[in-house]
Amino acid sequence: MAQPLPQPTQINIELPAELEAIYSNFAIINHSPSEIVIDFARLLPNIPKARVYARIVMTPLNARLLLKALQDNLAKYEEKFGEIRLPAETGFETQERPIGFKH
């Protein structure tokens, strides 16, 4: 006889009232065998220094799950608002050192 599937656990997420949203247009990603580290920074035009505002450390498994969640959400975004095109795809190149995420 087959075992019934366990019911998903509902998680209550608390967002503190004083939680500040941080804007980031630059990320530095490093890893070890057991962790992925993502530093979120902000880079401004004509300022050659970026400040890190948040550091997230996660397991490789959770990084893979985050990647999947981002891919799913970006697909839904593009369905609703249209394709997100990268600067190289649009012919729009910013300066020698463009601001923004790189791959």
N, C-alpha and C positions, 0 to 999 in steps of 0.2 A: 504494500500500500504506500502511495506517495505521501511524503511529508508536505503539509501545507506551507506555502511561502510565508516567511515572516513579514509582518506589516512594517512599512517604512516608519522610522522614528521621526516625529515632528520636532524640529529644532526651533526654539524661540531665540531670536537674535535681538540683542539690545543695542541700540545706537544712543550713546550718551548725548544729551542736549548740547554739550559744549564741543562735540566732535567737529573739527575743522576739515573741510575738503581741501586737498592739496592738488594744485595743477602741476603736471609734469609733462615735459616734451622731450625728455632725454632719459634713457635707462642704461645702466651698466649691469651686465649679467655675468656672474661668475659661478663656478660650481666646484664641489669636491665629490668624492665618491658617495657621500651620504646627504649632501645638501645642495640646493640651488639658492643663490643669493641674488636678489634683484634690488638695486639701489635706484630709486626714482629721484630725478633731479630736474632742475629748471635751468635752461640755457637761454640767455637773452642776447639780442643782436648787439654787436660791438663790445661785448663783455666776454673776454676769453676765459672766464672762470664759471664753472657750473657748481651750484650748491645742491647737495643731497638733502632732500626733505623727508624721505621715508626709506627704510630698509625692510625688505620682506625676506625671511628665510623659510624655506619649505623643503620637504622631501622631494626627490625626483618624481615619485608617484603623484604627489599633490600638484607639482608643476605640470605634469602631463594632463591631469584633470583640469587645471586652470586653462591650459592651452585649448583643450576640447571645448570648455565653456566659452572662451573668447571666440573661437571659430564659430560655434553655434550662434552666439549673440551677434557677431559681425554679419553672418549670413542673413539673420532676421533683419538687421539694420539695413543691409543692402536691398533686401526684398522691398522694404518700405520706402527707402530714400534714394535708392540707386547705388551703382557701383562706386566704391571708394578707390580712386586711382592714385597710384604712387607718383611722385613728382617726375621720375624718369619716364613714366608711361604717358604723361601729359605734355612732355616737351618743355615743361617749366622747371628750369634749374635755378635754384636760389644761388647764393654766393659760393665761393670756393669751399667753405665749411658750412654747409646748410644746417639749420637748426632742426632738430627732430630726431625721431627714432631711426636707427639704421639696422639693417639685417646683414 
